[in-house]
Amino acid sequence: MTPFTLPLSLLAMFLVTAVHGLGSASTTAITYGTATVCGIVAGEPHHRIQCSRNGRRVPLTLPNASFDAISGGRSFFCGLRSGGFSLHCWDTAARNAAFWPKRVFHSDVVQLADVAVGDYQVCAREVQSGAVRCWRGSGGVKFSPRSERLRFGSISCGSGFSCGIVKESGRVVCWGDDDEGATIGGEIQKQFGNFTMSSLVAGVSHVCGLTLHGALVCRGNNASGQLGASVGVLSASLEFSGLALGGDFTCGIRRRNGFVVCWGGGFDSDVVKGVSFESLVAGLDYVCGLTTRNLSLICWGKGRFHVPREVPLGVILPGPCVEAACSSSCGTYPDSDALCHGSGTICYSCETEVPLAVPLLPPSTQVVPKQEPSSGGRNNLSKFLGFLVVGSVGALAGLCSVVYFLWIGARRALLRREETGNNSVKPTSSESDAYVDIIPMPNVGSTGTTFRTFSSKSHGSRRLRRHRSGSSSKHVDRTESFSLCELATATNSFSLCNKIGAGSFGSVYKGMLGDGREVAIKRGDTSTMKKKFQEKEIAFDSELAMLSRLHHKHLVRLIGFCEENDERLLVYEYMNNGSLYDHLHHKYNVDKSSSILNCWKMRIKIALDAARGIEYIHNYAVPPIIHRDIKSSNILLDSNWNARVSDFGLSLIWLETEPELMSTRAVGTVGYIDPEYYVLNVLTTKSDVYGLGVVMLELLTGKRAVFKSEDGSGPIGVVEYTGPKIASGELWSVLDYRVGKPEVNEVESLEIMAYTAMHCVNLEGKERPEMTEIVANLERALAFIEGSPTSLSIASFSAPLE
């Protein structure tokens, strides 16, 4: 490999964009000739495929098989088994009660990736060699690969032709199975010329992709304007994170907000205006997108999908689950463990090739594949400049990494000398804690149900950073230091019968210390998989730093810690009455005779207690703190039923003196995360306000943050569920029936709490109230119930929102 091509291929890793089209690998697929839509199901032990034909689910054989990727064409689709050693295809044209597979490839040593289906052909790429294999073809003629001498980085299939990106050069190479396909492919290849591409996707007769610099390039048939040359959407500032190509149209996902824009063929993307998508896949005349809000599939276009329709497939994986840890350049998809059911990690597409290449032979016996012949068109200056630029970037990144780890190592060494004398490992940061879900929240009092346009400058005057000095002596001095032996004894060797829950980095156990104190002990995850130790270390440092200096009656008190070898444990005061989530949704089986929470006064008091705790960390802690994971399971109830905010493993110090925005990836929990934070990485105290608003809606309705809709159409968010009804004055139709009809003195209180909650979940942070205002209004709501009404400080809260 030449000095020029090495940095070029390395650079491509960081710029690859997820592109799913007529015949590209994805976790969703369309077989457009038979109106069949399929997806790989999330959250189950097996990553099985589920299909819907003409709106009805069709069972597949191989129900216990797991798949990495699928792709569909005219009348069949194919799936690549997890690991990449088997490829199966299903004929969807047969009128059977179930789809039966045909295995077209199996090997014990050759791994495949990038399964791509065109009209009649299916191709895949060998991971180790980069060579392309193809099967089937039109008219009984086998579809042949381009050349075994070429090493491809990715491939995609159109109608009768296939195209790929050559790994070493980044150039586009196309081929076909007959004269027509070869002609179309050859013309498209010619039009791409010397473009160096990072991604590529094929439609019926045109191909689009992104260059290494992120520029969109489309070539091929432009009879319906599908190349976008005469359309204003292809401005230099429009950056895509996903593409889908159909018969005569092209659609792309805006990287900034996940919204879809389409051009060509009279294709209308306004019908899904304001909905954020993770990925797209196209058929001949319609497109399906995986929504960010709940990972369900929505299809729209011409013909049968002229009105957007949700496909009844449930929650679909946003990407394949891989066993290896993701690199840090783009990160891990939030809540990967839950989506993959503990059997892998979902990486953002710029990082991990699926499946990962596994060495099958000792290095001395590995066969080196032949490389593409040099084009001869590059001069020595180009080679030198390419190597110099990328090499300089790599050197700078390496220098920064060395400085960072030296600093971390020095800090940890100082801790060991001054405090514990225990061993430690240098931590690395991680921002991939939980799957985030944006529920499009209708503006209460309006008729629309779309996202508002976010301003990239809103709340841009503050920078946030993760506090990494959690073990400094000035913090640790305020807490007790325990040995692992003491805590093991307190929990009966961390027995399952003592386990009472889980936190941001491990399991929580009830324990009894030697002096008789009841405690809750959070033990960091002991798994050796992936980067669990680094995540545990970060969460441990964060909670120790935060809670060791925070003292408030509505925050869970940290008693002490243990740090021995790879063990990280935190010891809290025990909360006798568990979490708010458990009382509302799980363990305590709320009914009129069994729970103190079946009282509107108590529910308003719990909301007020939590608000006071959050107000303290926002306004009185020095420096202020943003929790980042406010949810009902992190609100605990003590023996006197006082609510306390817990779990500061994801919290951040809020440095008001630093003007820049934080550029880290958003974390949080499905249903609770602030949409503005997720879409724009704009994080302020108003992100905690959003989470508290969702908790207040849980208290009012008794519904989970995300729950199954009554009509069985799929999951729905409590914000989405309550917004229109509260706006239309139907608050009473969503109240938790288990509490009963409110009394006269409770009506006004519930209205105050409901309107306060709806202000908290406004899409734009600047339209949400401050915590001080929320506390004031909840105090007034409680006062109404207790018989001493006072006026509201914010008049708009007592009227429908605008």
Helices and strands as residue ranges (DSSP letters): H 5-13, E 28-31, G 32-34, E 36-40, E 49-53, E 56-58, E 67-72, E 76-81, E 86-91, E 101-106, E 112-117, E 121-126, E 132-136, G 138-140, E 152-157, E 161-166, E 172-176, H 179-192, E 197-202, E 206-211, E 216-220, E 240-245, E 250-254, E 260-263, G 270-272, E 277-282, E 286-291, E 297-301, G 303-305, E 309-311, E 321-322, H 336-339, E 345-346, G 363-365, H 380-415, I 416-420, E 463-465, H 473-476, E 480-481, H 484-490, G 496-498, E 499-502, E 506-512, E 518-524, H 532-547, E 558-564, E 567-573, H 580-585, H 600-619, E 625-626, G 632-634, E 635-637, E 643-645, E 652-655, H 675-680, H 686-701, E 706-708, E 715-717, H 718-727, G 731-733, H 744-760, G 765-767, H 771-785, G 795-798
